[in-house]
Amino acid sequence: MDKKKIIVMNGIHKGYRLGEDMVPVLKDIHFQVEEGEYVAILGPSGSGKTTLMNIIGCMDIADSGEYYLDGQPVHEMEEKGLNRMRNKEIGFIFQNYQLIPTYNILQNIMMPLIVRGMISKEAKEKCMETIKLLGIDHRLEHKPNELSGGQKQRASIARALVGEPALLLADEPTGALDSASGREVLKLFQKLHDMGHTIVMITHDMNVAKTAGRIVHIVDGQLYEGDSLPQ
C-alpha cells in the first residue's frame, strides 16, 4: 500500500521582479515527500533553497504550479488559509531559534497551542511529554538568554512538535551551533524520524544532509535527486 504523501509539488515556478526584468528563482519544481520521510534539501547560497523553503512553509506562494500539503491545495489558498496551514500543519525549526526573549522556555514552547485558543493549564499538560523527550524539563522557568545554543534549539524543536504538525520544517538547524551541540541536535532529528515524524531539512552542509534518509539537491532553482547533478 502506498504511503500517504505529505508534500506534493507539481511544476512550481517562482521569480522576482528586478527593475523591468523577471528573474526566475525556482524552475519547474516537482517534489514529493511521503509520511515519515526524513529529507534534506541541499544547496549553496543563491540556489533557491530559501525560496523553496518559504513556499513549503506557506510563507510565500508560487507564481504557478500546484502544491498540496497533507492533501490540502496550498496553491488555491488566500492569506487566512496560509496562516492556518502554518499554525496547524507545520512545525518550524529555525537556525536562530526565534524564541521570544521576554517569555520563559515553557511559555515559548506552549505558544502554538495558546495561538490555537488552548488555555494555559491544558497547554502545559499537553507540552510536558514533549518537553521531557527533549530533555529540557529543568529549564522551563529560564529565559532564552540563559540557555546554551543547544538548549535553545531543543526548546525550538519542542515548540515545533507540540502542535502535532504533519511536517517538521528545519532551516539550517545546526547552523548556529558548535559541532558537539550540532551532533546532539542531529541525533534528536534521527530519534524523531524513528518515531515516525516527517522532516524536511534545508541545509548547505553535506555532512548535515547525510544524516537524512534522502538528499535532494537544489542547483540554480532546479531539483535533482540523489547523485543526478548536472555536469
Z-matrix of the N, CA and C atoms (Angstrom, degrees):
N
C 1 1.467
C 2 1.537 1 109.55
N 3 1.330 2 116.97 1 133.32
C 4 1.455 3 121.39 2 -179.24
C 5 1.531 4 110.43 3 -66.22
N 6 1.336 5 114.56 4 141.95
C 7 1.453 6 119.06 5 175.83
C 8 1.523 7 110.16 6 -74.79
N 9 1.335 8 114.66 7 153.75
C 10 1.456 9 121.09 8 176.55
C 11 1.528 10 109.64 9 -63.50
N 12 1.324 11 116.59 10 139.36
C 13 1.462 12 122.28 11 177.69
C 14 1.540 13 108.67 12 -92.54
N 15 1.324 14 115.93 13 120.69
C 16 1.461 15 120.26 14 176.88
C 17 1.526 16 110.60 15 -84.43
N 18 1.341 17 116.99 16 -40.24
C 19 1.469 18 121.94 17 177.27
C 20 1.520 19 109.14 18 -121.60
N 21 1.328 20 115.94 19 129.43
C 22 1.464 21 121.75 20 170.17
C 23 1.526 22 107.35 21 -134.33
N 24 1.331 23 115.95 22 115.50
C 25 1.466 24 121.68 23 176.32
C 26 1.520 25 108.91 24 -118.77
N 27 1.325 26 115.65 25 130.17
C 28 1.459 27 121.34 26 -179.92
C 29 1.529 28 109.26 27 -127.92
N 30 1.328 29 116.85 28 116.06
C 31 1.465 30 121.26 29 172.64
C 32 1.511 31 114.67 30 62.15
N 33 1.338 32 116.67 31 42.42
C 34 1.471 33 120.16 32 -178.61
C 35 1.531 34 110.34 33 -77.94
N 36 1.329 35 114.84 34 126.46
C 37 1.464 36 121.92 35 173.77
C 38 1.529 37 108.60 36 -123.49
N 39 1.332 38 115.29 37 142.58
C 40 1.460 39 120.00 38 175.69
C 41 1.515 40 108.64 39 -149.42
N 42 1.340 41 116.03 40 133.85
C 43 1.454 42 121.06 41 176.54
C 44 1.515 43 110.53 42 -141.00
N 45 1.316 44 115.57 43 167.43
C 46 1.467 45 121.18 44 179.02
C 47 1.521 46 109.31 45 -129.18
N 48 1.317 47 114.75 46 143.24
C 49 1.462 48 119.14 47 -178.79
C 50 1.522 49 110.17 48 -81.17
N 51 1.321 50 116.17 49 130.43
C 52 1.460 51 123.04 50 176.43
C 53 1.519 52 106.67 51 -125.19
N 54 1.338 53 115.09 52 100.89
C 55 1.466 54 118.84 53 -172.90
C 56 1.518 55 108.65 54 65.86
N 57 1.315 56 116.27 55 -122.78
C 58 1.462 57 120.22 56 179.15
C 59 1.528 58 111.89 57 -97.22
N 60 1.324 59 116.17 58 -0.50
C 61 1.468 60 120.29 59 -177.31
C 62 1.523 61 111.08 60 -100.63
N 63 1.323 62 116.09 61 148.78
C 64 1.458 63 122.69 62 172.48
C 65 1.524 64 107.69 63 -102.55
N 66 1.324 65 115.96 64 117.46
C 67 1.463 66 121.30 65 -178.63
C 68 1.527 67 108.80 66 -96.59
N 69 1.334 68 118.65 67 114.85
C 70 1.461 69 120.07 68 179.82
C 71 1.522 70 110.98 69 -71.37
N 72 1.340 71 116.40 70 136.67
C 73 1.465 72 121.44 71 179.60
C 74 1.521 73 110.66 72 -114.03
N 75 1.328 74 116.94 73 -45.83
C 76 1.465 75 121.91 74 175.25
C 77 1.523 76 108.24 75 -116.03
N 78 1.340 77 116.03 76 133.98
C 79 1.456 78 120.72 77 -172.08
C 80 1.528 79 110.31 78 -127.20
N 81 1.307 80 115.88 79 103.53
C 82 1.464 81 122.49 80 172.33
C 83 1.536 82 111.69 81 54.87
N 84 1.333 83 114.85 82 57.27
C 85 1.468 84 120.96 83 -178.59
C 86 1.531 85 110.05 84 -79.50
N 87 1.321 86 115.69 85 125.92
C 88 1.461 87 122.90 86 171.21
C 89 1.531 88 106.73 87 -121.11
N 90 1.330 89 116.88 88 121.79
C 91 1.467 90 120.25 89 -169.61
C 92 1.520 91 109.23 90 -153.93
N 93 1.324 92 115.24 91 132.51
C 94 1.461 93 120.60 92 176.98
C 95 1.520 94 110.07 93 -133.04
N 96 1.329 95 115.51 94 143.87
C 97 1.457 96 121.94 95 174.60
C 98 1.518 97 107.79 96 -133.21
N 99 1.323 98 116.21 97 125.44
C 100 1.456 99 121.04 98 179.12
C 101 1.528 100 110.72 99 -85.34
N 102 1.310 101 115.24 100 156.81
C 103 1.457 102 121.56 101 176.19
C 104 1.528 103 109.74 102 -56.41
N 105 1.339 104 116.28 103 131.04
C 106 1.455 105 121.06 104 178.36
C 107 1.516 106 114.63 105 87.92
N 108 1.341 107 118.49 106 -3.51
C 109 1.467 108 120.73 107 178.47
C 110 1.523 109 110.87 108 -77.46
N 111 1.327 110 114.44 109 154.38
C 112 1.461 111 123.07 110 174.07
C 113 1.524 112 106.04 111 -123.46
N 114 1.325 113 116.52 112 104.69
C 115 1.463 114 122.81 113 -171.76
C 116 1.525 115 109.91 114 -117.89
N 117 1.333 116 116.45 115 133.98
C 118 1.461 117 122.07 116 172.58
C 119 1.516 118 109.23 117 -104.98
N 120 1.329 119 116.63 118 129.48
C 121 1.461 120 122.23 119 171.00
C 122 1.524 121 106.34 120 -99.51
N 123 1.335 122 115.74 121 112.34
C 124 1.459 123 122.15 122 -170.74
C 125 1.519 124 110.30 123 -110.09
N 126 1.323 125 116.48 124 128.87
C 127 1.456 126 119.25 125 177.61
C 128 1.515 127 111.68 126 -170.75
N 129 1.322 128 117.09 127 154.91
C 130 1.466 129 121.17 128 178.76
C 131 1.529 130 111.08 129 -76.82
N 132 1.312 131 115.77 130 172.19
C 133 1.461 132 121.42 131 174.36
C 134 1.522 133 109.44 132 -58.29
N 135 1.327 134 117.14 133 136.40
C 136 1.455 135 121.53 134 179.13
C 137 1.513 136 114.78 135 85.35
N 138 1.338 137 117.36 136 3.97
C 139 1.463 138 120.40 137 -177.38
C 140 1.526 139 113.18 138 -82.38
N 141 1.346 140 116.57 139 -15.21
C 142 1.463 141 120.56 140 -176.20
C 143 1.512 142 113.16 141 105.49
N 144 1.350 143 117.49 142 1.10
C 145 1.470 144 118.73 143 -174.20
C 146 1.526 145 112.27 144 -68.09
N 147 1.333 146 118.03 145 -33.99
C 148 1.469 147 119.50 146 178.53
C 149 1.529 148 110.70 147 -68.35
N 150 1.322 149 116.72 148 -40.37
C 151 1.469 150 120.23 149 177.00
C 152 1.519 151 110.51 150 -62.96
N 153 1.325 152 116.67 151 -42.71
C 154 1.467 153 120.30 152 177.73
C 155 1.518 154 110.58 153 -62.95
N 156 1.328 155 117.09 154 -42.94
C 157 1.463 156 120.06 155 177.98
C 158 1.526 157 111.22 156 -60.50
N 159 1.325 158 117.08 157 -41.78
C 160 1.469 159 120.45 158 -179.81
C 161 1.523 160 111.58 159 -63.37
N 162 1.328 161 116.77 160 -35.42
C 163 1.469 162 119.60 161 177.82
C 164 1.526 163 109.96 162 -73.34
N 165 1.330 164 118.10 163 -44.33
C 166 1.471 165 120.67 164 176.22
C 167 1.528 166 110.05 165 -56.66
N 168 1.349 167 116.31 166 -41.38
C 169 1.454 168 121.49 167 -177.39
C 170 1.511 169 115.10 168 -82.53
N 171 1.327 170 117.73 169 7.29
C 172 1.473 171 122.86 170 178.83
C 173 1.525 172 112.18 171 60.60
N 174 1.345 173 116.06 172 27.27
C 175 1.460 174 120.94 173 175.04
C 176 1.522 175 111.33 174 -95.23
N 177 1.315 176 116.50 175 -10.61
C 178 1.459 177 123.24 176 176.96
C 179 1.525 178 106.80 177 -149.42
N 180 1.309 179 116.82 178 163.27
C 181 1.463 180 120.19 179 179.48
C 182 1.523 181 109.36 180 -122.51
N 183 1.309 182 114.93 181 151.10
C 184 1.463 183 120.64 182 179.50
C 185 1.527 184 110.32 183 -74.49
N 186 1.328 185 115.41 184 156.67
C 187 1.462 186 120.23 185 173.71
C 188 1.528 187 110.94 186 -73.46
N 189 1.328 188 115.88 187 -33.85
C 190 1.466 189 120.66 188 177.51
C 191 1.517 190 108.78 189 -157.22
N 192 1.324 191 115.59 190 164.00
C 193 1.453 192 121.48 191 -177.85
C 194 1.518 193 111.41 192 105.75
N 195 1.318 194 115.32 193 174.52
C 196 1.463 195 122.03 194 -178.17
C 197 1.520 196 110.44 195 -116.04
N 198 1.338 197 115.39 196 139.97
C 199 1.467 198 120.99 197 175.87
C 200 1.521 199 108.70 198 -136.09
N 201 1.328 200 115.08 199 117.55
C 202 1.467 201 121.75 200 176.32
C 203 1.524 202 108.10 201 -111.15
N 204 1.330 203 116.37 202 125.94
C 205 1.458 204 122.01 203 175.40
C 206 1.515 205 108.17 204 -115.49
N 207 1.332 206 115.71 205 116.68
C 208 1.465 207 122.13 206 -176.87
C 209 1.534 208 110.40 207 52.56
N 210 1.343 209 114.84 208 39.69
C 211 1.461 210 121.38 209 176.30
C 212 1.510 211 115.48 210 84.41
N 213 1.332 212 118.33 211 -2.16
C 214 1.467 213 121.77 212 -175.75
C 215 1.532 214 110.47 213 -102.66
N 216 1.340 215 117.38 214 134.58
C 217 1.470 216 121.53 215 -173.54
C 218 1.527 217 112.74 216 -78.68
N 219 1.317 218 116.36 217 88.81
C 220 1.460 219 121.28 218 -178.36
C 221 1.524 220 110.94 219 -60.68
N 222 1.331 221 117.14 220 -35.71
C 223 1.472 222 120.96 221 -176.27
C 224 1.522 223 112.82 222 -64.88
N 225 1.321 224 117.50 223 -13.39
C 226 1.466 225 120.89 224 179.34
C 227 1.528 226 112.39 225 -100.04
N 228 1.328 227 117.88 226 -1.52
C 229 1.462 228 121.02 227 -170.06
C 230 1.519 229 113.43 228 -88.56
N 231 1.331 230 114.45 229 147.91
C 232 1.458 231 121.99 230 169.78
C 233 1.536 232 107.97 231 -90.34
N 234 1.335 233 116.94 232 -178.38
C 235 1.469 234 121.43 233 -173.87
C 236 1.537 235 112.04 234 -58.98
N 237 1.318 236 118.22 235 -38.10
C 238 1.467 237 120.49 236 -179.58
C 239 1.533 238 110.96 237 -61.81
N 240 1.321 239 116.15 238 -42.15
C 241 1.456 240 120.35 239 178.68
C 242 1.512 241 111.83 240 -67.69
N 243 1.335 242 117.24 241 -38.50
C 244 1.463 243 121.42 242 178.03
C 245 1.530 244 110.54 243 -64.63
N 246 1.343 245 116.84 244 -40.33
C 247 1.466 246 120.67 245 177.03
C 248 1.525 247 110.74 246 -59.93
N 249 1.320 248 116.08 247 -43.45
C 250 1.470 249 120.63 248 -179.95
C 251 1.525 250 110.76 249 -63.63
N 252 1.331 251 116.69 250 -41.31
C 253 1.462 252 120.01 251 179.27
C 254 1.529 253 111.06 252 -63.68
N 255 1.331 254 115.97 253 -42.34
C 256 1.468 255 119.60 254 -179.90
C 257 1.522 256 111.13 255 -62.29
N 258 1.313 257 116.35 256 -39.66
C 259 1.464 258 120.05 257 -176.06
C 260 1.523 259 112.95 258 -79.10
N 261 1.325 260 117.08 259 -33.19
C 262 1.464 261 120.12 260 -171.38
C 263 1.520 262 113.37 261 -102.22
N 264 1.310 263 118.36 262 -38.35
C 265 1.459 264 121.13 263 -168.85
C 266 1.529 265 114.37 264 -100.72
N 267 1.349 266 117.64 265 -15.66
C 268 1.467 267 120.32 266 -173.19
C 269 1.519 268 110.69 267 -126.16
N 270 1.329 269 116.36 268 132.39
C 271 1.457 270 122.16 269 171.08
C 272 1.513 271 108.39 270 -106.01
N 273 1.329 272 116.75 271 114.47
C 274 1.466 273 121.92 272 -175.20
C 275 1.530 274 111.05 273 -90.96
N 276 1.326 275 115.58 274 136.16
C 277 1.464 276 122.32 275 174.75
C 278 1.524 277 106.32 276 -128.08
N 279 1.345 278 115.90 277 115.25
C 280 1.463 279 120.65 278 -171.20
C 281 1.529 280 111.64 279 -105.51
N 282 1.320 281 115.26 280 155.73
C 283 1.463 282 121.26 281 177.07
C 284 1.528 283 110.81 282 -59.22
N 285 1.337 284 117.09 283 -40.68
C 286 1.464 285 120.32 284 -176.42
C 287 1.535 286 112.02 285 -101.51
N 288 1.327 287 115.91 286 19.33
C 289 1.478 288 125.10 287 171.13
C 290 1.533 289 113.99 288 72.09
N 291 1.335 290 117.86 289 -43.89
C 292 1.468 291 123.66 290 -178.48
C 293 1.530 292 112.05 291 53.50
N 294 1.317 293 115.64 292 43.46
C 295 1.461 294 121.30 293 171.23
C 296 1.525 295 108.64 294 -83.74
N 297 1.331 296 116.73 295 146.86
C 298 1.469 297 120.99 296 -179.88
C 299 1.532 298 108.18 297 -79.51
N 300 1.330 299 118.21 298 117.05
C 301 1.467 300 120.47 299 -169.77
C 302 1.526 301 114.44 300 -64.65
N 303 1.337 302 118.25 301 -27.78
C 304 1.466 303 120.67 302 -177.84
C 305 1.528 304 112.84 303 -86.00
N 306 1.334 305 117.36 304 -6.79
C 307 1.463 306 121.80 305 177.73
C 308 1.529 307 109.23 306 -99.05
N 309 1.343 308 115.69 307 149.22
C 310 1.455 309 117.07 308 172.54
C 311 1.535 310 109.49 309 -77.05
N 312 1.334 311 115.63 310 175.52
C 313 1.459 312 119.46 311 -173.46
C 314 1.525 313 111.92 312 -64.60
N 315 1.318 314 117.42 313 -40.32
C 316 1.471 315 119.73 314 177.83
C 317 1.525 316 110.86 315 -60.39
N 318 1.327 317 117.44 316 -45.16
C 319 1.471 318 120.75 317 179.80
C 320 1.523 319 111.01 318 -62.47
N 321 1.325 320 117.09 319 -39.15
C 322 1.461 321 120.52 320 177.35
C 323 1.524 322 111.17 321 -62.18
N 324 1.331 323 116.36 322 -45.11
C 325 1.463 324 120.31 323 -177.11
C 326 1.522 325 111.08 324 -67.52
N 327 1.316 326 117.21 325 -35.56
C 328 1.469 327 121.13 326 -178.71
C 329 1.520 328 113.14 327 -74.17
N 330 1.327 329 117.57 328 -15.17
C 331 1.463 330 121.41 329 -168.67
C 332 1.531 331 114.44 330 -51.93
N 333 1.358 332 120.79 331 -46.71
C 334 1.472 333 118.59 332 -179.51
C 335 1.531 334 113.51 333 -58.95
N 336 1.337 335 116.15 334 -32.45
C 337 1.463 336 119.89 335 -179.58
C 338 1.527 337 110.84 336 -76.61
N 339 1.341 338 116.74 337 -37.52
C 340 1.465 339 120.71 338 177.45
C 341 1.532 340 109.83 339 -63.96
N 342 1.341 341 116.36 340 -41.15
C 343 1.470 342 121.08 341 178.63
C 344 1.527 343 110.52 342 -59.92
N 345 1.327 344 116.55 343 -32.73
C 346 1.468 345 120.28 344 178.40
C 347 1.526 346 113.20 345 -77.63
N 348 1.346 347 116.69 346 -6.16
C 349 1.455 348 119.49 347 177.44
C 350 1.515 349 114.77 348 101.84
N 351 1.331 350 117.79 349 7.65
C 352 1.460 351 120.84 350 179.62
C 353 1.529 352 109.62 351 -77.06
N 354 1.333 353 117.30 352 139.92
C 355 1.462 354 120.28 353 178.68
C 356 1.531 355 109.16 354 -72.63
N 357 1.352 356 115.91 355 156.39
C 358 1.461 357 121.32 356 -171.63
C 359 1.524 358 112.69 357 -58.71
N 360 1.317 359 117.99 358 -43.71
C 361 1.472 360 120.65 359 -176.95
C 362 1.528 361 110.44 360 -61.77
N 363 1.321 362 115.70 361 -45.32
C 364 1.462 363 120.52 362 -179.73
C 365 1.538 364 110.21 363 -66.17
N 366 1.339 365 116.29 364 -41.08
C 367 1.460 366 120.70 365 -179.98
C 368 1.526 367 110.71 366 -62.94
N 369 1.337 368 116.70 367 -41.92
C 370 1.468 369 120.47 368 179.34
C 371 1.526 370 110.59 369 -61.73
N 372 1.324 371 116.39 370 -45.95
C 373 1.468 372 120.18 371 179.93
C 374 1.532 373 110.91 372 -60.57
N 375 1.322 374 115.74 373 -40.87
C 376 1.462 375 120.21 374 -178.51
C 377 1.532 376 111.47 375 -68.26
N 378 1.332 377 116.69 376 -28.70
C 379 1.468 378 121.32 377 -176.46
C 380 1.525 379 113.78 378 -81.33
N 381 1.333 380 118.25 379 -23.52
C 382 1.455 381 120.19 380 -165.00
C 383 1.530 382 113.50 381 -63.32
N 384 1.309 383 117.68 382 -37.76
C 385 1.466 384 119.48 383 179.87
C 386 1.526 385 110.79 384 -63.12
N 387 1.333 386 115.86 385 -42.88
C 388 1.464 387 120.60 386 178.51
C 389 1.529 388 110.72 387 -66.01
N 390 1.303 389 116.92 388 -40.83
C 391 1.468 390 122.07 389 179.66
C 392 1.532 391 110.23 390 -60.54
N 393 1.331 392 116.67 391 -43.27
C 394 1.476 393 120.27 392 178.62
C 395 1.529 394 110.67 393 -67.14
N 396 1.332 395 116.24 394 -38.59
C 397 1.467 396 120.47 395 177.74
C 398 1.520 397 110.98 396 -58.80
N 399 1.327 398 116.92 397 -38.25
C 400 1.463 399 121.92 398 -177.80
C 401 1.528 400 112.97 399 -85.37
N 402 1.338 401 117.08 400 -5.90
C 403 1.461 402 120.65 401 174.68
C 404 1.511 403 115.05 402 71.57
N 405 1.339 404 117.41 403 32.14
C 406 1.469 405 119.34 404 179.91
C 407 1.528 406 111.60 405 -123.00
N 408 1.344 407 117.12 406 21.52
C 409 1.463 408 120.19 407 -177.78
C 410 1.535 409 112.31 408 -66.31
N 411 1.325 410 118.37 409 -17.70
C 412 1.472 411 121.57 410 178.28
C 413 1.530 412 111.70 411 -89.60
N 414 1.329 413 117.96 412 3.25
C 415 1.467 414 121.35 413 -176.25
C 416 1.528 415 113.39 414 -119.32
N 417 1.307 416 117.28 415 12.93
C 418 1.468 417 120.07 416 -168.34
C 419 1.527 418 114.04 417 -67.36
N 420 1.331 419 117.16 418 -30.29
C 421 1.471 420 119.74 419 -178.26
C 422 1.522 421 112.42 420 -88.12
N 423 1.319 422 117.40 421 -4.35
C 424 1.464 423 121.41 422 -178.68
C 425 1.529 424 110.69 423 -81.68
N 426 1.317 425 115.96 424 151.88
C 427 1.460 426 122.47 425 172.64
C 428 1.535 427 108.18 426 -84.28
N 429 1.335 428 117.40 427 157.22
C 430 1.466 429 119.78 428 -178.64
C 431 1.524 430 114.83 429 -52.96
N 432 1.359 431 117.25 430 -36.60
C 433 1.474 432 118.93 431 -176.80
C 434 1.526 433 112.85 432 -71.49
N 435 1.324 434 116.78 433 -4.88
C 436 1.468 435 121.31 434 177.64
C 437 1.530 436 112.17 435 -97.80
N 438 1.320 437 116.57 436 3.27
C 439 1.464 438 121.74 437 -177.82
C 440 1.525 439 110.98 438 -110.25
N 441 1.316 440 115.46 439 154.63
C 442 1.466 441 120.79 440 171.83
C 443 1.526 442 109.25 441 -73.27
N 444 1.332 443 116.02 442 168.11
C 445 1.463 444 119.85 443 178.54
C 446 1.517 445 111.86 444 -59.38
N 447 1.336 446 116.61 445 -43.11
C 448 1.465 447 119.74 446 179.43
C 449 1.507 448 112.78 447 -62.59
N 450 1.345 449 116.72 448 -39.67
C 451 1.467 450 120.52 449 178.54
C 452 1.531 451 110.81 450 -68.02
N 453 1.334 452 117.08 451 -38.13
C 454 1.471 453 120.24 452 176.74
C 455 1.528 454 110.19 453 -61.54
N 456 1.343 455 116.99 454 -41.82
C 457 1.456 456 119.10 455 -178.89
C 458 1.528 457 110.58 456 -68.47
N 459 1.330 458 117.76 457 -35.83
C 460 1.467 459 120.36 458 174.77
C 461 1.534 460 110.57 459 -61.01
N 462 1.330 461 116.20 460 -41.39
C 463 1.467 462 120.02 461 177.20
C 464 1.526 463 110.92 462 -64.23
N 465 1.335 464 115.79 463 -40.13
C 466 1.466 465 120.77 464 177.93
C 467 1.531 466 110.68 465 -62.68
N 468 1.335 467 116.29 466 -41.22
C 469 1.468 468 120.39 467 179.01
C 470 1.532 469 109.89 468 -66.56
N 471 1.337 470 116.65 469 -42.21
C 472 1.469 471 120.14 470 177.83
C 473 1.524 472 110.79 471 -59.28
N 474 1.335 473 116.47 472 -44.05
C 475 1.469 474 120.67 473 178.56
C 476 1.532 475 110.97 474 -60.82
N 477 1.333 476 116.13 475 -38.64
C 478 1.464 477 119.81 476 179.37
C 479 1.532 478 111.91 477 -66.86
N 480 1.328 479 116.33 478 -32.17
C 481 1.466 480 120.75 479 -173.69
C 482 1.525 481 114.13 480 -82.19
N 483 1.343 482 117.53 481 -31.25
C 484 1.467 483 119.13 482 -166.74
C 485 1.528 484 113.37 483 -64.14
N 486 1.321 485 116.66 484 -26.86
C 487 1.462 486 119.22 485 179.14
C 488 1.516 487 114.22 486 -80.99
N 489 1.349 488 116.47 487 2.96
C 490 1.468 489 122.61 488 179.74
C 491 1.531 490 111.63 489 52.12
N 492 1.343 491 116.62 490 56.76
C 493 1.466 492 120.15 491 -177.14
C 494 1.521 493 111.76 492 -74.70
N 495 1.320 494 115.85 493 159.71
C 496 1.465 495 121.04 494 174.72
C 497 1.523 496 110.54 495 -71.10
N 498 1.354 497 116.72 496 -27.82
C 499 1.467 498 121.97 497 -172.78
C 500 1.512 499 110.44 498 -137.79
N 501 1.342 500 116.76 499 133.04
C 502 1.459 501 122.44 500 166.68
C 503 1.528 502 107.35 501 -97.91
N 504 1.332 503 115.64 502 122.34
C 505 1.461 504 121.48 503 -177.25
C 506 1.525 505 108.34 504 -116.43
N 507 1.333 506 115.96 505 112.82
C 508 1.466 507 121.46 506 -173.06
C 509 1.520 508 110.29 507 -113.17
N 510 1.331 509 116.07 508 125.04
C 511 1.459 510 122.18 509 -179.63
C 512 1.520 511 109.07 510 -104.44
N 513 1.332 512 117.80 511 106.73
C 514 1.466 513 122.89 512 179.26
C 515 1.536 514 110.53 513 44.44
N 516 1.339 515 118.56 514 57.38
C 517 1.472 516 120.67 515 -170.01
C 518 1.518 517 114.84 516 -65.78
N 519 1.336 518 118.60 517 -16.92
C 520 1.465 519 120.68 518 177.79
C 521 1.520 520 112.04 519 -108.08
N 522 1.327 521 117.27 520 4.68
C 523 1.463 522 121.47 521 -171.03
C 524 1.512 523 114.87 522 -62.25
N 525 1.349 524 117.64 523 -29.19
C 526 1.466 525 120.56 524 -177.77
C 527 1.526 526 112.24 525 -102.56
N 528 1.343 527 117.30 526 9.23
C 529 1.461 528 121.16 527 -173.14
C 530 1.525 529 111.69 528 -107.53
N 531 1.343 530 116.18 529 153.53
C 532 1.458 531 119.60 530 170.08
C 533 1.524 532 108.25 531 -70.64
N 534 1.334 533 116.53 532 168.42
C 535 1.466 534 119.85 533 -171.15
C 536 1.528 535 112.63 534 -62.96
N 537 1.331 536 117.94 535 -38.16
C 538 1.467 537 120.36 536 -179.28
C 539 1.529 538 110.88 537 -66.40
N 540 1.336 539 116.95 538 -46.26
C 541 1.469 540 120.65 539 178.59
C 542 1.524 541 110.48 540 -64.71
N 543 1.337 542 116.34 541 -37.61
C 544 1.463 543 120.65 542 177.99
C 545 1.518 544 111.42 543 -60.46
N 546 1.332 545 116.11 544 -43.52
C 547 1.474 546 119.57 545 178.97
C 548 1.528 547 110.98 546 -62.89
N 549 1.334 548 116.88 547 -39.13
C 550 1.469 549 120.31 548 179.31
C 551 1.527 550 110.98 549 -64.18
N 552 1.326 551 116.52 550 -41.66
C 553 1.467 552 120.51 551 179.02
C 554 1.526 553 110.54 552 -64.55
N 555 1.334 554 117.11 553 -41.20
C 556 1.467 555 120.00 554 178.97
C 557 1.526 556 111.61 555 -66.63
N 558 1.324 557 117.81 556 -32.46
C 559 1.475 558 120.69 557 173.43
C 560 1.526 559 110.36 558 -64.19
N 561 1.329 560 115.95 559 -37.94
C 562 1.467 561 119.76 560 176.63
C 563 1.526 562 111.51 561 -63.43
N 564 1.315 563 116.05 562 -42.17
C 565 1.469 564 119.86 563 177.59
C 566 1.531 565 110.73 564 -59.83
N 567 1.331 566 116.38 565 -41.57
C 568 1.461 567 119.93 566 178.61
C 569 1.520 568 110.42 567 -63.76
N 570 1.328 569 116.25 568 -39.80
C 571 1.467 570 120.78 569 178.15
C 572 1.531 571 110.81 570 -62.74
N 573 1.323 572 116.19 571 -43.33
C 574 1.467 573 120.66 572 178.55
C 575 1.525 574 110.76 573 -64.71
N 576 1.330 575 115.68 574 -39.89
C 577 1.470 576 119.96 575 176.20
C 578 1.527 577 110.26 576 -61.27
N 579 1.326 578 116.63 577 -44.31
C 580 1.464 579 120.82 578 179.24
C 581 1.528 580 111.47 579 -62.37
N 582 1.333 581 116.52 580 -27.69
C 583 1.471 582 121.18 581 178.62
C 584 1.522 583 112.01 582 -80.18
N 585 1.349 584 116.81 583 -7.41
C 586 1.457 585 120.07 584 175.82
C 587 1.511 586 115.73 585 106.03
N 588 1.337 587 117.85 586 4.27
C 589 1.458 588 120.01 587 179.65
C 590 1.534 589 110.89 588 -72.89
N 591 1.325 590 115.37 589 146.38
C 592 1.462 591 122.35 590 175.90
C 593 1.521 592 108.12 591 -92.46
N 594 1.340 593 116.42 592 123.91
C 595 1.465 594 121.38 593 -173.68
C 596 1.522 595 109.96 594 -127.89
N 597 1.328 596 116.21 595 131.58
C 598 1.466 597 122.20 596 167.70
C 599 1.521 598 107.01 597 -120.51
N 600 1.315 599 115.67 598 122.62
C 601 1.463 600 122.12 599 -176.95
C 602 1.526 601 109.52 600 -116.90
N 603 1.331 602 115.71 601 130.04
C 604 1.455 603 122.31 602 177.42
C 605 1.532 604 107.78 603 -98.49
N 606 1.322 605 117.52 604 128.17
C 607 1.463 606 119.45 605 -178.66
C 608 1.529 607 110.89 606 -154.40
N 609 1.335 608 114.67 607 157.20
C 610 1.473 609 121.36 608 172.66
C 611 1.523 610 110.33 609 -104.59
N 612 1.343 611 116.96 610 -2.53
C 613 1.463 612 122.54 611 -169.69
C 614 1.532 613 110.29 612 -105.33
N 615 1.320 614 116.78 613 114.53
C 616 1.462 615 120.87 614 -179.20
C 617 1.524 616 112.24 615 -59.86
N 618 1.323 617 117.68 616 -37.55
C 619 1.461 618 120.24 617 179.93
C 620 1.523 619 111.42 618 -63.55
N 621 1.311 620 116.78 619 -36.73
C 622 1.469 621 121.26 620 175.72
C 623 1.528 622 109.66 621 -70.12
N 624 1.323 623 116.64 622 -45.18
C 625 1.469 624 121.13 623 -178.16
C 626 1.527 625 111.41 624 -59.79
N 627 1.328 626 116.88 625 -35.04
C 628 1.464 627 120.82 626 -177.13
C 629 1.523 628 113.19 627 -64.21
N 630 1.334 629 117.39 628 -16.91
C 631 1.472 630 119.64 629 178.57
C 632 1.528 631 111.53 630 -77.19
N 633 1.330 632 117.59 631 -15.30
C 634 1.464 633 121.47 632 178.84
C 635 1.530 634 109.86 633 -79.85
N 636 1.316 635 115.40 634 165.94
C 637 1.455 636 120.11 635 179.52
C 638 1.514 637 112.83 636 -79.42
N 639 1.325 638 116.83 637 -18.80
C 640 1.466 639 121.57 638 -176.77
C 641 1.516 640 108.55 639 -152.41
N 642 1.326 641 116.33 640 138.14
C 643 1.459 642 121.24 641 179.20
C 644 1.526 643 109.27 642 -114.52
N 645 1.322 644 115.77 643 131.52
C 646 1.460 645 122.76 644 173.22
C 647 1.526 646 107.13 645 -119.14
N 648 1.321 647 116.92 646 124.74
C 649 1.462 648 121.74 647 -179.88
C 650 1.530 649 109.48 648 -90.85
N 651 1.329 650 115.76 649 140.59
C 652 1.461 651 120.06 650 170.65
C 653 1.524 652 107.97 651 -118.09
N 654 1.338 653 114.90 652 124.00
C 655 1.466 654 122.53 653 -177.46
C 656 1.523 655 107.79 654 -135.12
N 657 1.326 656 116.02 655 121.35
C 658 1.473 657 120.85 656 178.73
C 659 1.525 658 111.97 657 49.81
N 660 1.333 659 115.64 658 42.74
C 661 1.458 660 120.44 659 174.06
C 662 1.507 661 116.17 660 78.33
N 663 1.336 662 117.24 661 10.61
C 664 1.457 663 120.65 662 177.78
C 665 1.525 664 110.15 663 -124.76
N 666 1.335 665 115.62 664 147.96
C 667 1.459 666 120.99 665 -178.50
C 668 1.529 667 111.06 666 -97.44
N 669 1.321 668 114.37 667 142.60
C 670 1.457 669 121.71 668 177.19
C 671 1.525 670 108.04 669 -135.30
N 672 1.330 671 115.88 670 127.34
C 673 1.448 672 121.23 671 179.38
C 674 1.521 673 110.58 672 -83.00
N 675 1.324 674 116.38 673 145.34
C 676 1.460 675 121.72 674 172.62
C 677 1.514 676 112.82 675 57.42
N 678 1.330 677 115.70 676 -129.01
C 679 1.474 678 120.92 677 -177.14
C 680 1.524 679 112.25 678 -101.61
N 681 1.329 680 117.37 679 15.23
C 682 1.472 681 120.76 680 -174.35
C 683 1.541 682 110.94 681 -84.37
N 684 1.319 683 116.47 682 49.64
C 685 1.467 684 120.55 683 -179.23
C 686 1.525 685 110.03 684 -79.79
N 687 1.345 686 116.61 685 151.10
C 688 1.466 687 119.36 686 177.50
C 689 1.515 688 110.75 687 -67.54
N 690 1.289 689 117.07 688 144.86
C 691 1.477 690 121.70 689 -179.99
C 692 1.520 691 110.45 690 -83.91
